Amino acid sequence: MLFKRKHEDSEKSEKIKQELLSLIDESSEVIYKIAFYSQPEVQDIMNRLMNAWESSGRRGRPIDHASISELKLMLKIARKITKKKPEELWAEYGY
């Protein structure tokens, strides 16, 4: 049972990672990237992930070092941001 749960968590985390990449990194809307990576929670998580990635000898991608709770939080933020029109975000971030 322990191994099955770990496998399910791994599958779930991979789905979240793919959705995050699709919503933010692969988006042609630059403002989604600006808004997402400007969020204090995302910055804190990304700093931790970059440190973990560096400590691992740069194995995998930084996002591969995220916990399921960190992934869920980042996905929640990404979904909230991408529900807004780019024009709204440009006005909010003042660029």
N, C-alpha and C positions, 0 to 999 in steps of 0.2 A: 504494500500500500504506500509506503514511503517513497519508493521509486516512481510509482505512477503519479503521485502528486507533483513530484519534482519535474517530471516530463510534461505534465499539464501546465505547470507554471512556466516552463521553458517555451512551450507552444504559445501560451498567452503573451509572454513578454515579446516574442518574435513578432506576433501580430500587432502589438502596440508599437513596437519599433518601426515596423513597416508603415503603419498609419501615420506616425509622427514624421517620418521621412517624406511621405507623400504630401502631407498637409503643409509642411514648412520647408524643408530643404529642397524638395523637387518642385515647389511652386514657382511659377514665373512671376508672382507678385512679390517684389522685394520688400514691400512694407510688412508682409506677414513675417518675414525673417526678422526685420527690425523690431517689430512689436513683440514677437516671441522671445528673442534673445535679450530684450530690454527688461523683461520681467525679473524682479529681484529673486523670486523663487527659482526661476530657470538659471539665472546667473550663479546662484549658490550651488545648485545641483551640478551644473556644468563645470564649475571650479573643482568640485569633489571628483567628478568623473575624469577630468583631465589629469588630476593628481594620481588617481588610481591607474589610469591608462599608462602614464609615465612610469609609475612604480612597477607595472607589469612588463616593462620592456616594450611598450607600445604594441602589445598583442591585441588583435582585433580592432574594434573601433571604440572610442570613448563611451558611446552609448551602451556597449556590451557590458559595461561595469555598473550599470544602473540597477537598483533594486526594483522590484515590481511596484512598490509604492511610489518611487520616484518616477517611474515610467507613467503610472496612472496620473500622477499630478501634472506632469508635462503634457500628457495627452489632453487632460481636462483644459489646460491653459490654451493649447493649440486649437482645440475645437472652438473655444470661446472666441479666440482671435479671428479664426477663419470664417466665423458666422457674420462678421462685420464686412461691410463693403470697403474695398481699398481706400476709397475717397474719405471715408470716416476715419480710418486709421491715419491717413496722411494729415488730416486736420488735427487729430489728437496728438500726434507726435511732432507736428510742426516742421516737417522737413519740406 
